[in-house]
Amino acid sequence: MHPSADLTANSAGNGKAGFSNWLQPQPDRQGTAMLSFVIRRLGTMALTMLCLTMIVFFLINLEPNLKKLAISQTEMHTSAEQLESWLVNHGYRQNFFVRYGQWLGVVPKQPVTDPATGKPTQRFSFCNDPLEPKFSGILEGDFGCSTKFKTSVASKLFPALAATGILMLCVLLVMVPISLLIGILAGMREGSRTDRTLSVASIASTATPEYVSGVIFTVIFASWLGWLNGSAASASQGITFYNFTLPVMTLAIYGIGYIARMTRASMVEVMTQQYIRTARLKGLSFGSVVVKHALRNALIAPFTVIMLQFPWLLTGVVIVEVMFRYQGFGYTLVEAAGNNDIDLLLGCSLVSVFIVLITQLISDVGYAFLNPRIRVQ
C-alpha cells in the first residue's frame, strides 16, 4: 500500500477516535453542567415555592375562614361588630401583601395594640409575638401560633413531622424491597405463570385505596384474629409491632403494586436488549445475566418512581393517620383544617410544597447519575 494511503487511513482513524472521545462526557464539563443544572433547579424551586405559598396564603385567609377563626376564638353569640373588632385587633385586617411579607419574614411584624390600654401586646397569650417591630417570619424560623393547640406552630409541627417520618421510613423499608423483588421476578420471564400471577396481584393492590385496605386489614387482623391493634394512638408513647403494623401495611400495599408494575415494565424492556442476547450467547447463566447486566439498567426507571412516592405518601398519611389515630403530620393537618388554624395550615402547606419539590430535584439528579445518556445531554 502506498505510504500516503497509510497516512490517510491513520488520519481517518485518529479523526474518528478524536470525534468519539469528544462525544464522551469530560469530567470537568460534566461536573460543571450538573452544578449548573442543580443551581437552575434550586432557583426554579424557590420561585415555585414563592408562588404556591402566596396562593395558599390567599386561599387560607379568605373571608369565610377568617370569620370562622374569629368565632372559634370568641363566644358563639358574638356580634358581627365584635368579630370584626377581634380580627382588626389581632392583625388579620392588614394589607394582604404586608401580611404575606410578615409571614415570610421580609416585612417587619408589627405588634398589635391592646384597645383597653393602648399599649403593644401579643396577639395570643400562649405565643411569644414581638412587642416591637421585628422581622419574625418563616425565614427567621417563626412559623406563627396555633390557635387550635394553643402553642407555637413549630412546637406542634416538627414533632408531627418526625412521627410521620418514622412511619414513612418503615413503609419504604417494607415497600421498596418487596416491590422490586416482585417486579424483577415478573419481568425476568415475560408471559410466564409467575409473571401473570404477580402482575394480577400488583394491579389488585394498586386498585385498592388506602381507606379500603385499611378497613379490610383492621377487620381481619384486629377485630377477627386479634393479632394487631386497630389504633395507632399509643404509638406516640412507644412504637411496637402490635400498634404500628396496620398503618405500615395499609400505606405499603398500594405502593408495592405500583412500583412492582413499573419495575416489571423496565425489566421486560431491558431483557429484550441486544447486549442481553449477547451475554446469553457467550454462555453466561440466566441468573448471572440478570444480576450483572440487566438489574442495574432495569432499576433506573424504578428509582424515579420510588422518589416520586414521597408526595404520594404525604397524601396517603392523611387518610391512614386519621383512620388509625396516629399523631403525625396528616393527623395534624386535618386538625388544623377542621379548626381553621391558619398559621398551622400555612406551616403544613409550606412543608408539603418543600418535600414535593426537593424529592423531584433528588429524582432528577439521581436519574442523571444513573443514566449516562442524560449526563451526555
Secondary structure, DSSP 4 states (H G I P E B T S, - for coil): --HHHHHHHHHHHHHHHHHHHHHSPPHHHHHHHHHHHHHHHHHHHHHHHHHHHHHHHHHHTSHHHHHHHHHHHS-TT--HHHHHHHHHHTTTTS-HHHHHHHHHTSSPBPPEE-TTT-SEE-S-TTS---SS-B--SGGGT---EETTTTEEHHHHHHHHHHHHHHHHHHHHHHHHHHHHHHHHHHHHTTTSHHHHHHHHHHHHHHTS-HHHHHHHHIIIIIIIS--S-S--GGGGT---HHHHHHHHHHHHHHHHHHHHHHHHHHHHHHHTSHHHHHHHHTT--HHHHIIIIIHHHHTHHHHHHHHTHHHHHHHHHHHHHHHHT--SHHHHHHHHHHTT-HHHHHHHHHHHHHHHHHHHHHHHHHHHHH-HHHHH-
